[in-house]
Amino acid sequence: MGTRVHGTGIDVADVSRFARLVARGPVFTGRWFSADEIARCQWSTDPARAYAECYAAKEAIWKALALTGWTGPVPWRWITVVERPDGAWEVTLSGPVAAAAATACVGEVQIAITHSGTRAVAIALATAREGDRGNAVGDVVDQPTSGTGSTSTGGSCR
């Protein structure tokens, strides 16, 4: 049996919008990005583009997770996207997002990110683990996850 798709997501972010938002100071970046993401973006040759890429990736990942039972605001800092030195992207889910993804039987989450002069685009694909019970969020088991270019959640899917 082949790999089953749990969900897909795509997002486009306007680089000039992120230039304006980042210029407001650390309140914006601290609310939306992890310390690792902020460090990567600030050291980039084009910080506004880097923040736009990161944001688009987070949005695409959130859509691909398809956590239909989630209520409340999206906890953006619990979805971390960092480019490794070899150019591959590393996605880390933590806290309640990781727990909800595990409960929803999400397997790997893969991400691709690109940009043009004015836009950043990200596409995410979440696979379903064996025994996928669907997208309902039920019993939550705290299980932070990380991967190399993708992330995989653990736990038992019935």
N, C-alpha and C positions, 0 to 999 in steps of 0.2 A: 504494500500500500504506500502511495506517495505522500509527500508532505501536504498537509492541509493548511489553507490560509485562514488565519483567525481574523485579520483585518488589514486594511491598507490605509495609508494617509498621505496627503500631499499638501504642501503649503508654499506660498510665495510671499516674501517679505520685501518691502521697499527699503533700499539702503539709505536713501536720503531721510526717510522717517526715523530710522535708527540713529543717524547722525544727530538729528535734533534731540531725540530722547536721551542719548548718551551725554550730550552737552549739558543736560540738566544736572548731572552729577551722580554721585554714588547711590542716592536713594532709589533711582530707577533700576540700576544694574543690580543692586543688592536684593531687590524684591524679586527679580525675574531670573537671575543667573547664580550658579554656584561659584564658590571661590575659584575653583579650577577653570571654569568657563571664563570668568572675568580675567584671570591671569592670561589665558590663551588669547582672548580678544584684545586686551590692552597691549600685548606684545606683538600683535599682528601689524603688518605694514599698512593695513586698512582696517582700523578697529570698527568702524561703522558697518562695513561689509561683514566682518567676522561676527559681530553681534546679530546682524540680520540672518546670517547663515545658521547660527546657533538657535535663534528664535524659530525660524522656519522648521528646523529639525525637531525641536521640542513639540511644535504644533502637529507636525506630521506623525510623530511617534504617538502623541496623545490620541489622535484620530485612529491610528492603526491598533492601539490597545483596545479600542471599542468597549470601554468599561461602562456599559449602559446603566448599571446600577449606581454609578458614582453620583453623589449629591454634593453640592457646595462648590467653592471655587477650585480651579485647577491649581494644584501645588507645583508650580513650575520648577522649583529648586530640587524636587525629588526626581526629576528627569534631567540627567546630566549628559551632555554630549561634548566630547573632547577629541581633538585630532591628535593622534599619536605621532611620534617623530617619523614613522615610516609612511605617514599620509593616510593610514586607515582611520576610520572613526570608531571611537569607543563610546558605547551607550551604557549608562548605569541607571538603573531604577532603584530607588531606596524608599524607606518608610512605608506609609500606607499605599503608595502607588505600586511598589514591588509586591506587597501583600495582595492587593486587589488583582494584579496581573497573574500572580500564582493561583489565586482562587479561580480566576476566569480561564485557567489552563492555557495561558499564553506561553509559547515556547520561545523561539528566538525572535528578536526584533532586529531587523537589518535596516540600515539607513544609507541613503546616497544624497550628497549635497553638491550643488553647483551654483554658479552665479554668472550674471552678465554685468555690465557696467552699472545698472540701476536696480537689479533684482537679485535676490537669493532664493533658491528653490531647493526644497528637500522632499524626498519620497521615502516613506517607511513601509516596511512589510513585516507584519507579525504573524508567525506561524502558530498553529495549534499543536499542543502536545497530545500524545496518544490519550484517548479517553476524554477529549474535549467535551465539557458539559455545556458549552455555549458561553455567552457573554455576561451571564448574571454574576453579580458580585455577592457572595454569601459569606461564609466563615472566613475571617481574615487571619492569615498566619504571617507574621512579620518575617520576611525573607528577602533582604537586599540582594540584588543580583548585579553582575557586570559581565562584560564579554569583550571580545576584540573585534570591533567592527559590527558587533551585534550583541545582544544580551539574551540570556536564557534564564527562565524562571524554574524553580524547583518545586517540590511538593507533590501531592498525590492527586491525580485526576481520575475520577471514577467514571 
